[in-house]
Amino acid sequence: MSKVYFYYSAMNAGKSTILLQSSYNYHERGMRTLLFVPALDTRAGAGRIQSRIGLEKDATALKVTDNLLESVRASHAEKPVACVLIDEAQFLTPAQVRQATDIADILRIPVLCYGLRTDFQGRLFPGSAELLAVADNLIELKTICHCGRKATMNLRVTHDGKAVRVGQQVEIGGNDRYVAMCRRHFKEAFGPGWS
């Protein structure tokens, strides 16, 4: 039975690096993979997955209106697909997450999703909430806070390092906009009102 995996963490845990390594491992064995990244994440360019350590690969840019199951089904009909890998999976719609379960259940292709669990206010992203509910395997990837404890939160910061407390849930950015922190230091930085 194929499964849906959700690899989640705070920022800077190496999610994209691990995704690209997993895809490489399949290719090394002569197996085909399909890589997806939400179209709204254009930091590395449209339809491109890039890790902070410099690994990168082309991927299919997935719009919120795209049907993930139909895209994989059409590609699989042309040439067998061994695995589907999705970067920034927190940006999937709940419908796309359910389509990912259909890829595993109907097409019998494993789906590996990599993403953040929570946003800059400590709230679940819709895609992450759905993955936490329906994925077969939940795997936490770990990174550390400046204090050395496990980082579980993502603090959005201004250009001068001050915490951002309000704003849109989705604002694409990297180390210039987000800092991974343990919950204690996140609460201290975020200030009163978080709980």
C-alpha positions as CSV (number, residue, x, y, z in Angstrom):
1,M,0.0,0.0,0.0
2,S,1.3,3.4,-0.9
3,K,1.2,6.2,1.7
4,V,1.1,9.9,2.1
5,Y,4.0,11.2,4.2
6,F,4.1,14.7,5.8
7,Y,7.6,15.9,6.8
8,Y,7.0,19.0,8.8
9,S,9.2,21.4,10.7
10,A,10.0,25.0,11.5
11,M,12.0,27.1,9.0
12,N,15.6,26.0,8.2
13,A,15.3,22.3,9.0
14,G,16.4,21.2,5.5
15,K,13.0,20.1,4.1
16,S,13.8,21.0,0.5
17,T,17.3,19.4,0.8
18,I,15.7,16.2,2.0
19,L,13.1,16.3,-0.7
20,L,15.7,16.7,-3.4
21,Q,17.9,13.9,-1.9
22,S,14.8,11.6,-1.9
23,S,14.1,12.4,-5.5
24,Y,17.8,11.8,-6.4
25,N,17.7,8.4,-4.7
26,Y,14.7,7.3,-6.8
27,H,16.4,8.5,-10.0
28,E,19.6,6.7,-9.0
29,R,17.6,3.5,-9.1
30,G,16.1,4.3,-12.5
31,M,12.8,5.4,-11.2
32,R,10.8,8.5,-12.2
33,T,9.6,11.1,-9.7
34,L,7.3,14.1,-10.1
35,L,8.2,17.2,-8.2
36,F,5.6,19.9,-7.3
37,V,5.9,23.3,-5.7
38,P,3.1,25.8,-5.1
39,A,3.1,28.5,-7.9
40,L,3.0,31.3,-5.3
41,D,6.5,30.4,-4.1
42,T,8.8,32.0,-6.7
43,R,11.8,32.6,-4.5
44,A,13.9,30.2,-6.7
45,G,11.9,31.1,-9.8
46,A,8.6,29.8,-11.0
47,G,8.5,26.0,-10.8
48,R,11.8,25.6,-9.1
49,I,12.7,23.9,-5.8
50,Q,15.9,25.2,-4.2
51,S,17.5,24.4,-0.9
52,R,19.4,26.8,1.3
53,I,22.6,24.8,0.7
54,G,22.4,25.2,-3.1
55,L,20.7,22.1,-4.4
56,E,17.9,22.8,-6.9
57,K,15.7,21.2,-9.5
58,D,12.8,22.0,-11.8
59,A,9.3,21.2,-10.5
60,T,5.8,21.7,-11.7
61,A,4.3,24.9,-10.4
62,L,1.0,24.0,-8.8
63,K,-1.8,26.6,-8.8
64,V,-4.6,26.5,-6.2
65,T,-7.0,25.6,-9.0
66,D,-4.9,22.6,-10.3
67,N,-6.0,19.1,-9.7
68,L,-3.0,17.2,-8.4
69,L,-4.5,13.8,-9.0
70,E,-5.3,14.5,-12.6
71,S,-1.9,15.9,-13.3
72,V,-0.2,12.9,-11.8
73,R,-2.6,10.5,-13.5
74,A,-1.8,12.0,-16.9
75,S,1.9,11.9,-16.4
76,H,1.8,8.3,-15.0
77,A,-0.1,7.2,-18.1
78,E,2.7,8.5,-20.3
79,K,5.5,6.9,-18.3
80,P,5.3,5.2,-14.8
81,V,5.9,7.5,-11.8
82,A,7.5,5.9,-8.7
83,C,7.0,8.8,-6.3
84,V,5.4,12.3,-6.0
85,L,7.3,14.9,-4.0
86,I,5.7,18.2,-2.9
87,D,7.7,21.1,-1.5
88,E,6.0,23.9,0.6
89,A,3.0,21.6,1.2
90,Q,1.5,24.0,3.7
91,F,0.3,26.0,0.7
92,L,-1.7,23.1,-0.7
93,T,-5.5,23.5,-0.6
94,P,-7.3,20.9,1.5
95,A,-8.8,19.5,-1.8
96,Q,-5.2,19.1,-3.1
97,V,-4.2,17.2,0.0
98,R,-7.2,14.9,-0.5
99,Q,-6.1,14.5,-4.1
100,A,-2.7,13.4,-2.8
101,T,-4.4,10.7,-0.8
102,D,-6.1,9.5,-4.0
103,I,-2.7,9.4,-5.7
104,A,-1.6,7.0,-2.9
105,D,-4.8,5.0,-2.7
106,I,-5.9,4.8,-6.3
107,L,-2.7,5.2,-8.3
108,R,-0.7,3.5,-5.6
109,I,2.1,6.0,-5.8
110,P,3.7,7.3,-2.6
111,V,3.4,11.0,-1.9
112,L,6.0,12.8,0.1
113,C,4.9,16.2,1.3
114,Y,7.4,18.7,3.0
115,G,6.3,21.9,4.7
116,L,5.7,24.1,7.6
117,R,3.2,23.1,10.3
118,T,2.4,26.6,11.5
119,D,2.5,30.2,10.3
120,F,4.1,33.3,12.0
121,Q,1.3,33.5,14.5
122,G,1.5,29.9,15.6
123,R,-1.6,28.8,13.6
124,L,-1.9,25.9,11.3
125,F,-1.8,26.4,7.6
126,P,-4.9,24.9,5.9
127,G,-2.7,22.5,3.9
128,S,-0.8,21.5,7.0
129,A,-4.0,21.0,9.0
130,E,-5.3,18.7,6.3
131,L,-2.1,16.8,6.1
132,L,-1.9,16.3,9.9
133,A,-5.4,14.9,9.7
134,V,-5.0,12.5,6.7
135,A,-1.3,11.6,6.2
136,D,-0.4,8.0,6.9
137,N,3.0,9.0,8.4
138,L,3.9,12.3,10.2
139,I,7.6,12.9,10.5
140,E,9.0,15.9,12.3
141,L,12.2,17.3,11.0
142,K,14.2,19.1,13.6
143,T,16.0,22.4,13.7
144,I,17.2,24.5,16.6
145,C,16.5,27.8,18.2
146,H,19.3,30.3,19.0
147,C,19.2,28.9,22.6
148,G,19.9,25.3,21.4
149,R,16.4,23.9,22.1
150,K,14.3,22.4,19.4
151,A,12.6,25.1,17.2
152,T,8.9,24.6,16.6
153,M,7.8,28.1,15.7
154,N,8.4,30.6,12.9
155,L,8.7,34.2,13.8
156,R,8.1,36.7,11.0
157,V,10.4,39.7,11.4
158,T,10.8,43.1,10.0
159,H,14.0,44.1,8.2
160,D,15.4,45.3,11.5
161,G,14.6,42.1,13.3
162,K,11.4,43.1,15.1
163,A,8.6,40.6,15.5
164,V,5.6,41.0,13.1
165,R,2.4,40.3,15.0
166,V,-0.3,40.9,12.3
167,G,-0.6,40.4,8.6
168,Q,-1.5,38.0,5.9
169,Q,-0.9,34.3,6.7
170,V,1.1,33.8,3.6
171,E,4.1,36.1,2.9
172,I,6.9,34.3,1.0
173,G,10.3,34.8,2.5
174,G,13.4,33.2,3.8
175,N,15.9,34.0,6.5
176,D,15.4,37.7,5.8
177,R,11.8,37.4,7.0
178,Y,11.5,34.4,9.3
179,V,13.4,33.0,12.3
180,A,12.9,29.5,13.7
181,M,12.5,29.6,17.5
182,C,11.5,27.4,20.4
183,R,8.1,28.2,21.8
184,R,9.5,30.0,24.8
185,H,11.6,32.5,22.7
186,F,8.8,32.8,20.2
187,K,6.4,34.0,22.9
188,E,9.0,36.4,24.3
189,A,9.7,37.9,20.9
190,F,6.0,37.9,19.8
191,G,5.0,39.8,22.9
192,P,1.7,40.0,24.9
193,G,-1.3,38.5,23.3
194,W,0.0,35.2,22.0
195,S,-1.5,32.2,23.8
